[in-house]
Amino acid sequence: MYIENFREKSHFCLIIAIRALYVDKKLLPHSLIESLQKAKILRENADYYDDWSEKAAESLLKSAEQFIEISNKLISQKQ
């Protein structure tokens, strides 16, 4: 978001901004924003309800790696 001159602290608003700036423009696949939403829910469940599983966390690792790879490419294109 910094590369777009935005600074967002709310996870909810960050997801909306990523969708508008990258997913809607086909720069990020829709599946990655869905994974980000799932990660937010898993984190909240772990933080507030002590409900977590290693399997759920591991299921998001591949998406996180893909998100980082695409993000790095987008950043390098902006510089």
C-alpha positions in Angstrom: 0.0 0.0 0.0 2.9 2.3 0.7 4.0 2.1 -3.0 0.5 3.5 -3.8 0.9 6.3 -1.2 -1.6 4.7 1.2 -1.2 3.8 4.8 -3.8 1.6 6.2 -3.9 0.2 9.7 -7.3 -1.6 9.6 -7.2 -5.2 8.3 -10.7 -4.8 6.9 -9.9 -1.6 5.0 -6.6 -3.1 3.8 -8.5 -6.0 2.2 -10.9 -3.6 0.5 -8.0 -1.5 -0.7 -6.1 -4.5 -2.1 -9.2 -5.6 -3.9 -9.8 -2.2 -5.5 -6.2 -1.5 -6.4 -5.0 -4.9 -7.5 -7.7 -7.6 -7.7 -10.2 -5.6 -9.6 -7.5 -4.5 -12.0 -6.4 -8.2 -12.5 -3.0 -7.6 -11.0 -3.6 -10.1 -8.2 -5.8 -13.3 -8.5 -9.1 -13.2 -6.6 -8.0 -16.4 -4.8 -5.3 -14.4 -2.9 -7.8 -11.9 -1.5 -9.9 -14.8 -0.4 -6.9 -16.3 1.3 -6.2 -13.0 3.0 -9.7 -12.8 4.3 -9.4 -16.4 5.6 -6.1 -15.6 7.3 -7.7 -12.6 9.0 -10.5 -14.9 10.3 -8.1 -17.5 11.5 -6.0 -14.9 13.3 -9.0 -13.5 15.0 -10.2 -16.9 16.1 -6.8 -17.7 17.5 -6.5 -14.3 19.3 -10.0 -14.1 20.7 -11.3 -17.6 21.1 -8.1 -19.7 21.4 -9.3 -21.6 18.4 -6.5 -22.5 16.0 -4.9 -25.4 14.2 -1.6 -26.1 12.5 -3.4 -27.5 9.5 -5.3 -24.3 8.9 -2.2 -22.2 9.2 -0.3 -24.5 6.8 -3.1 -24.4 4.3 -2.4 -20.6 3.8 1.4 -20.8 3.4 1.2 -21.5 -0.3 -1.1 -18.5 -0.8 1.1 -16.3 1.3 4.2 -17.3 -0.7 2.3 -16.5 -4.0 1.1 -13.2 -2.6 4.7 -12.2 -1.6 6.0 -13.2 -5.0 3.4 -11.2 -7.0 3.8 -8.3 -4.6 7.5 -8.1 -5.1 7.0 -8.1 -8.9 4.4 -5.3 -8.6 6.7 -3.2 -6.4 9.7 -3.7 -8.7 7.6 -2.5 -11.6 6.6 0.7 -9.7 10.2 1.6 -8.9 
